Amino acid sequence: MESQLRWGIISVGRISNDFVTALKILPASEHKIVAVAARNLEAAKEFGHKHNIAKCFDNYEELIKDPDVEAVYIGSINPQHFPLAKLAISHGKNVLCEKPLCMNLKETLSLVEFAKQKDVFLMEAIWSRFFPAYAKLREELKKDTVGEVLQVFASLGCPVSEFDNCRLKSLGGGSLLNIGVYCVQFATLVFPEERPEKIVASGHLNSDGVDESISIILTYKGGRTATLISHNRVELMNEACIIGTKGILKLPAMFVCPNALITPTETLNFPLPAALPGSTFNYPRSEALSYEAQETRKCIKNGLKESPEMKLSESVLIAEIMQTARKQLGVSYDQD
């Protein structure tokens, strides 16, 4: 069995740059980028030249059909996730797709079922799950460190309302789909495989009809609650807390990409991977995108079709919660 995972990169936006730059941290014997595709050839060639990628396409299907490509990373705008992932899966490719996996619950269910039919690996790229701080958090929860968990808080906000992909409905804009998904995944991490008994959401829409802010309360049986807030116009505390009968576990800012975990007795620090000299990233701590790439390779090389830390059933639950919440605000997309 060849140990090297051969990647194809779909789309050449900011997140794709960061993912590819983070991949360079990992051993060349384990990861190789063999191709990149963009909507126009010049953009693909520019990206390929920057990152030393030999094959450059102006057609996503050409990349997907390339026999050298074993797994594709999809970093496109949100509405393209479902059709591109489905196309890749139809050609037997393994898929790591940026969050949100799809635009709504219907697309998510369809894509998950299709991946199972085609017997390929599929994962929503919620990179948070693969940070050492998250691994330690799960360990502390299993140890019952804070007792019975009754309350979860998570907030994520940053002033990105002027970016088209966050602002425009046609591009899959909205606070919830673009950043609030991280708050929702935190709740589903703490209360795994559990549907809330009640979902209540409120917020504000922008002039294009997508949420620029949203506050969600998830009510679970047994007196448990999750309070989740995301905002496109202001910087929030960007922390996540798990509050139990014996204390608090806290991921400080940024809880999405944490380098520390605060327990009732200590603060644990986790150094991030060291980027190669001269590396440039668009987003904070993007060197840690290497963690999800490692997880993808490990799963594929071990014959797994999903990650045990980011199950497909959980992506479905996240999609269900987000769809229920945004529809209470009156946010609908063409895909609905």
PyMOL commands that set and color helices and strands:
alter all, ss='L'
color gray80, all
select helices_A, chain A and resi 14-23+41-51+60-65+78-90+105-118+127-130+132-142+164-167+169-171+175-190+286-301+312-329
alter helices_A, ss='H'
color red, helices_A
select strands_A, chain A and resi 5-10+31-37+55-57+71-74+94-98+122-125+149-157+198-205+211-220+224-231+240-244+247-251+260-262+267-269
alter strands_A, ss='S'
color yellow, strands_A
deselect
rebuild
show_as cartoon
